[in-house]
């Protein structure tokens, strides 16, 4: 079995997002640790986050094993996670 070439990085096992290490095109497999994690639902720019699982509106986006922002709308697997669908965590 041949490992696939990574195009995204998942930092912590609890993360629900990965970071694109290059531009990822819509329909392209998102490969993390040599395994297809999902398929890109839209174009994802390099260094941006991509959802590895559905994230419901109001739920946290987890990176580094910690919540970093909150989803402002439902984010589907493979979607771009950025300012247009997240907000800071209220303290």
N, C-alpha and C positions, 0 to 999 in steps of 0.2 A: 504494500500500500504506500502510495506517494503522498507525503504531506503537501498541502496546498501552501502557496506563498502568502504570508500575512499581508493584509492591507489595512489592518486596524489593530489597536492595542487596548486590551482590557487590563487595567492596573491592579484591581483587587477582586477577589472571587465574588464579593457581594455587589459589585458594580452592575447597574442596569444599563449602562452605556459603554461604548468603546470610542476611542479616538482614531479618526482616519489618519493613516500615516502618508497617504497620498490621496488625490482626488478619487472618489468612488462614483461611478456612474449608476444611474437608475437601472435596476435589473441585475446589477453585478453582485455576485456573492460577497458577503462581508466575511473575511477570513481572520479568525483570532486563534492564535496558538496552533496554527496548521489545520484548523477545523472550520467548516462553514458555520458561522453563528446565525446568520440570517441573510436575507437578500435586501439590497438597498431599495427602498420604496421611492426614492428621489435622489437627485445628485447631491452628494455630500462633499463639501470642500475639504481639502487636506487640513488637518489639525482641528477639525470640528467634531462634535459628538454625534453619534448615531445610536438610536435606541436598540438594545438587544432583546427587549421584551416590551409588551405594552406598558405604558405609564399613564395612568388615569389622571385627569385634571385634578389638581389639588394634592397629588402625591409627589414625593421627593424624587429628584434625579440623584442617583447615587454614583459618586466617583471617588476614588481613593478609599472606598468603603464607608464614606460619609455622605450625608445629604449636602448638596451644594446649591441647588435651586429647587423651585417647585414648578411643576407643569401647570400652565394656565389653560390648557386644553388637552384633550386626549391625544396622546402621542403613540402611534402604532409602531410595531416592530419594523425596523429598517428606516424609520423616518429621521430626518435631521433634527437635532435638539439644539436650539439656539435661542436668541433673544425674542424671536417671534412667537415662541410657545413656552417660555419659562419666565419666572420672576424671582427676585431675591426671597430668601426665607425670612419671614417676619419674626422678629425677636420678642 
